[in-house]
Amino acid sequence: MSEDKLTPRAENYSEWYNQLVQRAELADYAPVRGCMVVRPYGWALWENIQQALDGRFKATGHVNASFPLFIPMSFLEKEKEHVEGFSPELAVVTIGGGQTLEEPLVVRPTSETIIGHMYSKWIKSYRDLPVLINQWANVVRWEMRTRLFLRTLEFFWQEGHTAHATAQEAEEETRRILDLYTDFAVNEAAVPVVPGLKSKTEKFAGALHSYSIEAMMGDTKALQSGTSHNLGQNFAKAFEIQYLDQNNQLQHCWTTSWGVSTRFVGAIIMTHGDDQGLILPPRLAPIQIVIVPIFRSDEEFSLVMPVVEQVKAALAGFRVKVDDRSEVTPGFKYHDWEMRGVPLRLEIGPKDVQNGTVMAARRDIPGKAGKTLIQQDQIAAQVSELLKTIQASLLQRATEFRDSNIHEPKDYADLQNIVQNGWAYAWWCEDAACEAKVKEDTKATTRCIPLDQEGGSGRCIVCGQPAARKVYFARAY
Amino acid sequence: MSEDKLTPRAENYSEWYNQLVQRAELADYAPVRGCMVVRPYGWALWENIQQALDGRFKATGHVNASFPLFIPMSFLEKEKEHVEGFSPELAVVTIGGGQTLEEPLVVRPTSETIIGHMYSKWIKSYRDLPVLINQWANVVRWEMRTRLFLRTLEFFWQEGHTAHATAQEAEEETRRILDLYTDFAVNEAAVPVVPGLKSKTEKFAGALHSYSIEAMMGDTKALQSGTSHNLGQNFAKAFEIQYLDQNNQLQHCWTTSWGVSTRFVGAIIMTHGDDQGLILPPRLAPIQIVIVPIFRSDEEFSLVMPVVEQVKAALAGFRVKVDDRSEVTPGFKYHDWEMRGVPLRLEIGPKDVQNGTVMAARRDIPGKAGKTLIQQDQIAAQVSELLKTIQASLLQRATEFRDSNIHEPKDYADLQNIVQNGWAYAWWCEDAACEAKVKEDTKATTRCIPLDQEGGSGRCIVCGQPAARKVYFARAY
């Protein structure tokens, strides 16, 4: 299914990405413009992402629920910034059951409004707070330029929506989730994201302020990979989410919202993939280990297969696939599973049966350098070690790549140069005009203001005015 | 939150149901007509249902994927029966990104058409078969009369869609899933369903034939709780799902589809619930055990809580909730968790601290009869036993209730009488006219023709013509 080579990244990164997504059978184009079909292999990866995030949500006291797909148009209009931000992107149902609807229904682009409406019903007293709800859902935004996983009309995500008694608690929640996302990205996906504050221009429509995790892709462009928004009292006021405090006074809640989407699959592809295809971090890989029996005759097949089954049984704690197809060569299979990014391949041939060995080949290190001969009786321990090494090595490599492509510009001309092929980390006065000028001149935008800065102060790289914090400028997906 | 008593089932079953769903905080009405909000407690129950089904799907070789929410209107029109069945129920998007769409998009009522389209792209050879894909999704049907969980505009389900090389394999798959659903319903939900064949009138629009599992609710009405359809080559022909067989001949595939939805939550409520509220089968209950500390002072609280924590730790393998609220009485808490159907309550007071005991109260047996004094040092083993007993007892009780409300009518007048308050099991000639007459006269419909019949033959209970099989007639949700 994937005999042809991918277009090399250096030649055409975007072509490479599109080919990889299809050849690795992660996703396919749907018959409706801009929509995607997530194929079983891609969905299994998403399910592992879901599980890793969901476990973290539940461990921090969050619960899941489900709110409707359809939102009355009037709801979106209640928060001014919000409707301005989203109205160009709406899909609208105007006909139901053969009748024209009196009030058109919006297919949710995000759920702050409908969840706000329900919270105003449910929350009465300080005893009801905090409310910490997440939902796993599909949402629709009518995007004009789409790419599989990165930007599709319909996409899948989780959206957390919380309500709190105080401004401080809401801010703590917003930051807690930012930390949770960072931990997930770094420790599960081996994607070394930078967490930070979005600029006012780049924040969520309706938020007080937004945080994001930003990842560097293989072409050095940035990908916003998750966001956490402090909504202040904007939605609480628009939807009358109120509670009686301990003094019996009516107060507005403070709310937050936050999300990670199927876009994160794109982050994994473009952080780790190479010209041979996908490379998946072992912790999230749907198949962690593929076993390829090596045989040239039915006799050899009969000799090899019992050992293959034995090794598979010894690896019961891992996600293992045996590729025992007889209609294709081992070389074809290697290529196939390399395309799909399986972290570790085990080859077992007649010689291995004789010697009690297994040849292990790491996906992240091509050729001989990535091969290790393992004794069959040590297989589980050795494989476990190898998978940990691969996970750590992917993170290290991506971190080194990221750091070697972040530069501090000397002056504005230098910044213009740097963002052509990397990120610029520079003082910024936080004025939207300077941000706009950079975008105009270079297509780069502010990605985020990192939270742990070295301190001190400087002069804005654009206008030379005093600046209190540094920001990342980069071209982004 | 649930001080008031429910309307008794005997007084108004439908009122009882509606009140229970809201007071147990399973679901709430959405601001859009006919849509529901599934609240965290209800969603946790659905997640457990999902997990139990998903494990069974994966164990039988199925994989998950995700297909788009939007379907071009023209796709639905390709299968004649299918479009006739679904067109009165469609929600249609006519505006996207501020523009009127050239081709309106249907919000999927089910996904045979769009999945059929993709299968025609993916399937080339007999080597690609079978394709065994499931998706967990939301679907929309523009229903006029809605009830929370039972019939909502948007609902949640899994829909399996498989493609096979032969008619026999497709039929085997259809039946395998019917068995799987039966096993799930009986052994996880303690809902003693009857599996069987739907009549031609009641089958899925576009299927060759459909099977269903039918459950008897507490008011003796039937609830179709899952369906499995053999689609023959209808969709394969409409969407050109073809493969090259081993002789290099182009053949149409044989396809199936099957689903269980959030409706099943309604089945659980109405199979087990009583006038105090919900009763959940332990295997699916989000909270299996609630521990209520009994204390009348801060001192007693300090005395009791360490033991509560100890007991909780001993029950780490179960889903346990400690209700340590101090603003409400133990009696209030009992009522509260009874409403929510938690299978087992553990009470721990100062006396229990002294005696090394815990009082266990079964949700399914009210009052003293359901109470057992347990030694703290045997808590895990005893609780495990009790939960198994409750699970078995719920199934037994529901089975007895079902069987005592199924009657074999002597004649047509008897049938008319029986279906007023039970199911009639009777010979039927399988003619749609007889089915229509029963519906007209009694509102009862054919539910299913069970697969394991005693054999023999008889005369149709309606027209007296020869009949080969018996069918269940019942009023249904």
Interface residues (C-beta under 8 A of the other chain):
Chain A: D28 A30 P31 V32 C35 M36 V37 V38 R39 P40 G42 W43 A44 W46 E47 V63 N64 A65 S66 F67 P68 L69 F70 I71 P72 F75 S87 P88 E89 L90 A91 V92 V93 T94 I95 G96 G97 G98 P104 L105 V107 I114 H117 M118 K121 W122 R127 I133 A137 N138 V140 W142 M144 L153 E154 F156 E327
Chain B: D28 A30 P31 V32 C35 M36 V37 V38 R39 P40 G42 W43 A44 W46 E47 V63 N64 A65 S66 F67 P68 L69 F70 I71 P72 F75 S87 P88 E89 L90 A91 V92 V93 T94 I95 G96 G97 G98 P104 L105 V107 I114 H117 M118 K121 W122 R127 I133 A137 N138 V140 W142 M144 L153 E154 F156 E327
